[in-house]
Each structure stands twice: as C-alpha cells, then as structure tokens.
Amino acid sequence: MNKNKLVIFGSSNILSDLFDCALAHGLTVSKIVLHLPEAPGERDIPLQDRIAGWAQYGATPEVINLADFIPADDELYMLGPTTPTRNALEQEILQRHAGLEFHTLIHPRAFVSPLATLAPGVFVGANSVIGPGAVIGRHVFVNRGVTIGHDTHIGAFSRVQPGSNVGGLSRIGHSVTVAIGATLIERLRIGEHAFIGAGAVVISDVDAGALMVGNPARFKKSVLPS
C-alpha cells in the first residue's frame, strides 16, 4: 500500500518544518497526536494557529489524543517534539502500539551520502549535508543547513540546530543538543545530555551533561537530568 499520510506525535515549534518537508514529498499531514496538554510560551505559535495557516495547502490535520490513536496501513509516523526528553514519548507510544515503526524524513534539498546510515525517526532538514560513513541514531533531529562530517556517530534523541557544523570522526552521545550555529571540530567525544550553546566552537572533548558556551567553548554548568 502507498503510505502517503504523515502522523506526527506531539506538538512543538518545529511542526512547520515537518509540514514543509511533508509537502515537498507529496505527503499529507493527516493527524497530530497529542500526549500532553499544549502549553505554548509567550512567543510560541499555538498549534491551532499553525494548522489554520496550513489550510491553503490542502486538508488540515486532525488533532487527537494519544489514547484515541489507532494506527492505519497508509500512515507514516514521526515525533514532533525535538527536546531530548521525547524518548519518553516514544516509550509511551510503543507501550500502547508495540511494533509501530517510525519514518525517516529527509528534505529533498538535503544531501545524505549513500554511505551514511540513518535510524528510524530521523529528520534531516533542507540544505543539510550528512557525510559518508556517518551513523545517525534513532529520532535525531538535524535541522536546516547543518553539516555532519564523515564517519561521525550521533546518538539517539540528539538534535543539531540550524547552521551547525559537526566535524568528522566524532562521537556524539545520546540526547545531546548542538545549538544554532555551533561548530565542533573533528575527532571529538561529546558525552550524553551535553548542551553545546549557540555559536560555540568546541575544540576538545565534552563531559556528559556539560553546558558549553563561547569561542573556544568553556564549561558553564552541568545540565544532566536529575
């Protein structure tokens, strides 16, 4: 069966990127499945406002609760939130629907080497480049204009934000954030749950849970989850 309907679990400010990529592939965003009540911040765009803005491009998605979701044969599945805590959302989905498989969504204007390996649930935004030998873990979110060097491994649930550059032969742990415009030189080891601040330039290994800021990047505090 031709799977042409995209179902997004959870809401976040990144939904428009997923919608844009779905449009580029001729997919319909058919459902947004919420697991938590929406709590938009002061400068966020509420979900219903986003959906209203999409109406001119075709059918608008149905918003339902996770408890009411039933999988269908013509659907593809992605996680909507990008924070590392979305691993809890995946666990909740799979507890309810064991065996559900997640889609890997790559924007047509991105380049992913045929020698790279992408796990289920990965998103790659427009104008990003993923080099040969790279291994991208489950539900990693690669935003727009990112470069990931050859033979670099990025752990599950990490996110690499717009304009970032990650050098080759590096090992990035799970649930790591590389913020907007950050640069990581090659052959680094970045511990799990580390947070690389916007514009930071990382030239040495980073411990688990470290918040790194500046050029060259320096340790600011620990952000390991309790």
C-alpha positions as CSV (number, residue, x, y, z in Angstrom):
1,M,0.0,0.0,0.0
2,N,1.2,3.5,-0.8
3,K,1.8,5.3,2.5
4,N,1.1,8.9,1.9
5,K,-0.2,10.2,5.2
6,L,2.1,11.6,7.9
7,V,1.1,11.3,11.5
8,I,3.1,13.5,14.0
9,F,3.1,12.6,17.6
10,G,3.4,15.6,20.0
11,S,3.4,19.3,19.3
12,S,6.3,21.8,19.1
13,N,7.5,24.8,17.3
14,I,9.2,22.6,14.7
15,L,5.9,21.3,13.3
16,S,6.1,23.7,10.4
17,D,9.4,22.2,9.3
18,L,7.9,18.7,9.3
19,F,4.9,20.1,7.4
20,D,7.1,21.7,4.9
21,C,9.1,18.5,4.3
22,A,5.9,16.5,4.0
23,L,4.6,18.9,1.3
24,A,7.9,18.6,-0.6
25,H,7.4,14.8,-0.7
26,G,3.7,15.0,-1.6
27,L,2.6,13.7,1.8
28,T,-0.5,14.8,3.7
29,V,-0.1,15.5,7.4
30,S,-3.3,13.7,8.4
31,K,-3.1,13.7,12.2
32,I,-1.3,15.4,15.1
33,V,-1.5,13.1,18.1
34,L,-1.1,14.9,21.5
35,H,0.2,13.1,24.6
36,L,0.3,16.2,26.8
37,P,-1.8,19.4,27.0
38,E,-0.4,22.2,24.9
39,A,1.3,24.9,26.9
40,P,2.6,27.5,24.4
41,G,5.0,30.1,25.6
42,E,4.6,33.8,25.2
43,R,6.4,33.9,21.8
44,D,5.3,30.5,20.5
45,I,2.7,30.0,17.8
46,P,-0.3,28.0,19.2
47,L,-1.0,24.7,17.4
48,Q,-4.4,25.8,16.1
49,D,-2.9,28.9,14.6
50,R,-0.3,26.8,12.8
51,I,-2.9,24.5,11.5
52,A,-5.0,27.4,10.3
53,G,-2.0,28.7,8.3
54,W,-1.6,25.3,6.6
55,A,-5.2,25.3,5.3
56,Q,-4.4,26.9,2.0
57,Y,-2.1,23.9,1.1
58,G,-4.8,21.2,1.5
59,A,-6.6,19.2,4.1
60,T,-5.7,20.2,7.6
61,P,-4.7,17.6,10.1
62,E,-7.0,16.1,12.7
63,V,-5.8,16.7,16.3
64,I,-6.5,13.8,18.6
65,N,-5.2,12.5,21.9
66,L,-2.8,9.6,22.1
67,A,-5.4,7.5,24.0
68,D,-7.7,7.7,20.9
69,F,-5.0,6.9,18.3
70,I,-5.3,3.8,16.2
71,P,-2.6,3.0,13.5
72,A,-3.6,2.6,9.9
73,D,-1.8,0.9,7.0
74,D,-1.4,4.1,4.9
75,E,0.4,6.1,7.6
76,L,4.0,7.2,8.3
77,Y,5.0,8.2,11.8
78,M,7.3,10.9,13.2
79,L,7.9,12.5,16.6
80,G,7.1,16.2,16.7
81,P,9.0,17.5,19.7
82,T,12.8,17.9,19.4
83,T,13.8,18.1,23.0
84,P,15.8,15.1,24.2
85,T,13.0,14.2,26.6
86,R,11.0,12.9,23.6
87,N,12.4,9.5,24.3
88,A,9.6,9.3,27.0
89,L,7.1,10.0,24.2
90,E,8.5,7.1,22.1
91,Q,8.3,4.8,25.0
92,E,4.6,5.7,25.7
93,I,3.7,5.2,22.0
94,L,5.4,1.8,21.8
95,Q,3.8,0.7,25.1
96,R,0.4,1.3,23.5
97,H,1.3,0.1,20.0
98,A,4.1,-2.4,20.1
99,G,5.9,-2.8,16.8
100,L,4.9,0.6,15.4
101,E,7.7,1.7,13.0
102,F,8.9,5.3,12.7
103,H,9.6,7.0,9.4
104,T,12.9,8.7,8.3
105,L,12.1,12.1,6.7
106,I,14.7,13.8,4.6
107,H,14.1,17.1,2.8
108,P,14.6,16.8,-1.0
109,R,17.1,19.7,-0.8
110,A,19.3,17.9,1.8
111,F,22.2,15.6,0.8
112,V,22.7,12.3,2.7
113,S,25.6,10.2,1.5
114,P,24.5,6.7,0.4
115,L,27.3,5.6,2.7
116,A,25.6,7.1,5.7
117,T,23.3,5.2,8.0
118,L,20.1,6.8,9.4
119,A,18.0,5.1,12.0
120,P,14.2,5.2,12.2
121,G,12.6,8.5,13.1
122,V,15.5,10.7,11.9
123,F,14.6,14.1,10.3
124,V,17.0,15.9,8.0
125,G,16.1,19.5,7.1
126,A,16.7,21.5,3.9
127,N,20.3,22.2,2.8
128,S,21.8,19.9,5.3
129,V,24.7,17.6,4.4
130,I,25.4,14.2,6.1
131,G,28.8,12.8,5.0
132,P,29.8,9.2,4.2
133,G,30.1,6.8,7.0
134,A,28.0,8.9,9.3
135,V,25.7,7.0,11.7
136,I,22.7,8.9,12.9
137,G,20.7,7.4,15.8
138,R,17.0,7.0,16.4
139,H,14.9,10.2,16.3
140,V,17.9,12.5,15.8
141,F,16.7,15.9,14.5
142,V,19.0,17.5,12.0
143,N,17.7,21.0,11.3
144,R,18.3,23.2,8.3
145,G,21.7,24.0,6.9
146,V,23.6,21.5,9.1
147,T,26.9,19.7,8.1
148,I,27.7,16.4,9.7
149,G,31.2,15.1,8.8
150,H,32.3,11.7,7.6
151,D,32.2,8.8,10.0
152,T,30.6,10.8,12.8
153,H,28.2,9.0,15.1
154,I,25.3,10.9,16.7
155,G,23.3,9.1,19.5
156,A,19.6,8.7,19.7
157,F,17.3,11.7,20.5
158,S,20.0,14.3,19.9
159,R,19.3,17.5,17.9
160,V,21.6,19.6,15.8
161,Q,20.2,23.0,15.2
162,P,20.3,25.3,12.1
163,G,23.7,26.3,10.7
164,S,25.7,23.9,12.9
165,N,28.9,22.1,11.7
166,V,30.0,18.8,13.3
167,G,33.4,17.6,12.2
168,G,34.2,14.1,11.0
169,L,35.2,11.1,13.1
170,S,33.4,12.3,16.2
171,R,31.2,10.5,18.6
172,I,28.2,12.4,19.9
173,G,26.3,10.8,22.8
174,H,22.5,10.4,23.1
175,S,20.2,13.3,24.0
176,V,22.8,15.9,23.1
177,T,21.8,19.4,21.8
178,V,24.1,21.3,19.4
179,A,22.5,24.7,19.3
180,I,22.3,27.2,16.4
181,G,25.5,28.0,14.6
182,A,27.8,25.9,16.8
183,T,30.9,24.3,15.4
184,L,32.6,21.1,16.6
185,I,36.0,20.2,15.2
186,E,36.7,16.7,14.2
187,R,37.6,13.6,16.3
188,L,35.7,14.8,19.4
189,R,33.8,12.8,22.1
190,I,30.7,14.5,23.4
191,G,29.0,12.9,26.4
192,E,25.3,12.2,26.7
193,H,23.0,15.0,27.5
194,A,25.6,17.7,26.8
195,F,24.4,21.0,25.5
196,I,26.6,23.0,23.1
197,G,25.4,26.6,23.2
198,A,24.6,28.7,20.2
199,G,27.7,29.8,18.3
200,A,30.0,27.8,20.5
201,V,33.3,26.5,19.0
202,V,34.2,23.1,20.6
203,I,37.8,22.1,20.3
204,S,38.1,19.4,22.9
205,D,36.0,16.6,24.4
206,V,32.9,17.4,26.4
207,D,31.7,15.5,29.5
208,A,28.2,14.2,29.9
209,G,25.7,16.8,30.8
210,A,28.1,19.8,30.3
211,L,26.7,23.1,29.1
212,M,29.4,24.6,26.9
213,V,29.4,28.2,25.7
214,G,31.7,30.6,23.9
215,N,34.7,30.5,21.5
216,P,36.5,28.5,22.4
217,A,33.8,26.7,24.2
218,R,34.1,26.6,28.0
219,F,32.2,24.7,30.7
220,K,29.4,26.8,32.3
221,K,27.4,24.3,34.4
222,S,26.0,20.7,34.4
223,V,22.6,20.1,32.9
224,L,22.4,16.4,33.5
225,P,18.8,15.4,34.1
226,S,18.1,14.5,37.7
